[in-house]
């Protein structure tokens, strides 16, 4: 028995496309208007700062000679495939999960594009307080974090299934 794509969570993949466009567009603007290491204050506690991340979050494994580029690319692809499968198995009515998965997919693919095309991920959001600066990040990272938070939130909001109700 085959399902209609519109009845599955895949119906929400349009959001992943929007995330990719917004992410890559923002990185294109930064690369076209900033020199590497250049900073511009936006508002208190927030700068635009062009950085290149050859590793993962918080520049994890950034100095390991290049193999990490392919390692993180494979991880990103595996996550995207797993989430697409979960979306296919779910229904379009599971809005919060599908929105979360689409945000994570879009962010992962945005950073994957950077990793494969440039050999690094373009980061440019510099949040700071006083002399303390959080790790520089990008919109893809933000979408991934918001998506992950929504998955956790959905876990707290999820209604018990009929099978779980009958056990209690």
C-alpha positions, 0 to 999 in steps of 0.5 A: 500500500503506497501513501500519498506524499501529501498525507505524509510528513514529507509535505513539510519539506518545502520548509527545508527548502526555505531554510536552505535558501535563507541560510545560503543567501545570508552566507552569500551576502557575508562572503560578498561583503566582508573580508575574513575576520571582519566584524560589524556591530549590529546591535548591543551584544551582536556583531556580524563577523565573517569566520570560516569553520573547518570543524563542527559546532564550536570548531570541534575537530577544526584542526585535524587536517581535512578528514573531518570535512568528509566525516561531518558530511557523512553524518549530515547526510545520515541525519537528513536521510533518517529525518526524511524517513521519519517524515515519510512514516509520519503524517502531515498532521504531526505539524510540530515534529515535521516543522522541527525535522524540516528545520534540521534538514534545511540547516544540515543541508545548508552547512553540508553545501558549505562543507562540500563546496567551500571546504568549510562552513561560513559562520557570521553571527557573533553573540557576546557579553562584555569580553566573552564571545559565544562561538560564532555561528550561522543561520543553519546552526540556528535552525538546527537548534530551534528544530532540536528544541521543537523535537524536545518540546514535542516530547513533552507535549505528545499525547499518550497513544491508546496503547499507552493509555491502556497500560496505565 
